[in-house]
Amino acid sequence: MHAELDRRTLLRAGLGAAAVSVVGTQLTLPGAARADPAGGLDEVISCAGWGARPPADPLSVSAIPTNKIIVHHMAFPNVTDYSRAQAVKLARDCQDLHMDGNGWSDTGQHFTISRGGYVLEGRHGSLERLQAGDRQMIAAHCPGENGRAIGIENEGTYVTDTPPEALLDSLVELCTTICRQYGLHAHDIFGHWDFRTTLCPGATFYRLFPDVRRRVFAALGTDLADVPARRWPDLWRFVGSPSVRVVQYLLAHRGYAVTPNSTFDAATVAAVQDWQVRNGIPVDVDATLTAPTWETLAPELDKDATGLPVEAVQFMLHFKGHAEVAPTGVYDHPTMKAVQALQRLHGLPPNGKVGTGTWCVLVGGVVRQSMRRG
């Protein structure tokens, strides 16, 4: 395995655009570091810096390109200790849980952010790979995405609580740097539950994602015209999530014998590929839900709609925190109000109609309109 950086390594949001020099084992970047981590993080504490245990088994670098960032919450207590010492303890506790409890070789995620805004390297080698910006360490934070998604764990539990500003500021800065180094964009930031059936990253935290993406978008200086109209989640046969269940509802609506169970099973693979054939869409060997696949599969719904597509909308709204919405298959008033709230959150016209853009954000995707500040 390659040598890890053995001292704290500076990380600035301008890393990808700036000249970088390596002096010994420390990465030196332009600009002076701010001392207050809660005011905007400027340092990443390496594995050596927080005293990580060595990996139990050899770790590998992925052979495929990185194409997204997946954000998590840790389901740890929402502590009020925002110190560096707590951040170091957090990293150690997380590694112990992952290695001793889960049986993993090392910490599962690439990076960890404490509630005080400290950023720490998670899996050994992640900081070095970020510096190189070519390939990532194969991780363990999201099965099906571990070789192509950078995983960021955030201290705390955010089903009903909101993350501290220090954590959010550091998340924006870290995501900006990751995007620059790996050639990603703000619309490549997703949540864990977009690809796995889990309550992570928490409904309250997830509602902040549009603003997190807008802040990263602004920091990157991306032209709005370069943002795709819709960036759908690239679900494929190696993942299972609430969005997979939505796909299954829609396939069943189209006449396929699939069971909505959130598992990308053999029947779902066959149905996706058959739908691609029937609609002149290139057939993906892994049944990836490509943009044309999504956009031909999802029907437009209005207030008079009924049936499985409406049930799919209601299921997803309920799962993501709209407890007032029940999966009845009838487009009732609570469903309309929840759809309008979703549309407002993502910068879409709040007309209550479930068109292509609304389907996209419902299943975890990103629309161009969401990058505009209101």
C-alpha positions, 0 to 999 in steps of 0.5 A: 500500500502507498505511504500515507501522509503522516502529519496534518495536511492542509486542505483549502477549497482552492486546491484544484485550481491552485499550484500545489507543492509537496514538502516532505510529508506535508501538502503546502497550499497557497494562502494562510490557514485560519485558526478557527475551524468553526469559521471555515475549515482549512485543515484536514486531520490525517489518519496519522494525525488522529492516531488511526489504527492500521488497516486490518487488511490491504486497501485498494485504489479503485480502477474506475472514475469517481462520479459522485459524493455521498453524504451521510450522518453518523447516527451518533449523539448530537454532542455539544463538545465542538473541540478538536479533542472530540473530533479525534475521539469521534474518528477513533470511535468510528474506526473501532465500530467499523473494524470491530463491529462491522468487520471492515478493514478500516473506517468505511468513509473517506472523510469525517466531519465533526459537529465542531467543523473539524474534517478528518481523514477516514479510510487510510489513503483518502487524503493522498488520493484527494491530493492526486485527484485521479482515483479514490480508495475503495471504501465501505460506506455505501454498497454498490457505490464504494468504488466510485463515490466519495463518502463523507460522514457527518457527526450527529443524527439529523432525522429531526435536528439540524446540523451546526453551521460549523459542520455545514460550512466544512461540508461545503468547503470539503465538497468544493475541493473534492469536486475540483480535484475529481472533476465533479460538480455540485449536482453530483452531491447525493445522500446515502438513502438515494442509493441505500434503504436507510434513514441516513442522512436524516430528513432534516439534513437532506432538506438542506442539500439544495442549499449545500449544492448551491453554495458549492456551485457558487464556490466552483464558479460553474456557469448555470448553462453547464448544469444539466437540465436534470441530473438523475441518480444513476441507480443500477443493479448493485444498489437498493434504495427507496428510489429503486422502489419508485422504479418498481412502482413505475415498471409495474404501472407499465405492465411488468411483473415486478414487486416494489420492494426496494431491492434491485432484483433479477425481475427489475433488471430484466424489466429495466432492460426490456423497457430500454429495448422497447423505447430505443434506449441503449441497453445497459448491461447493469440495468443502469437507470440512465436519463432517457430511461427515467424520462420515458418511464415516469408519467406526468401526474396532476390532481386527478391522477390515481394508481401506482405512479401516485402511490410511488410519489406518496411512498417517497414523500412519506419515507423522506419525512412527510408523515402526513402523506399516506400511500393510497394511490389517490392524489389527495390534498396532503400529497399536493401540499407535500409535492408543492413543498418539494418543488419550492425546495428545489426551485421548481414552479409549485404547481403540484403537478408531478412532471419530469423535473419533480420526478427527478428531485423526488428520487434524489436527483438535481434540476438546473433550477435548484442552483439558482438562489431564490 
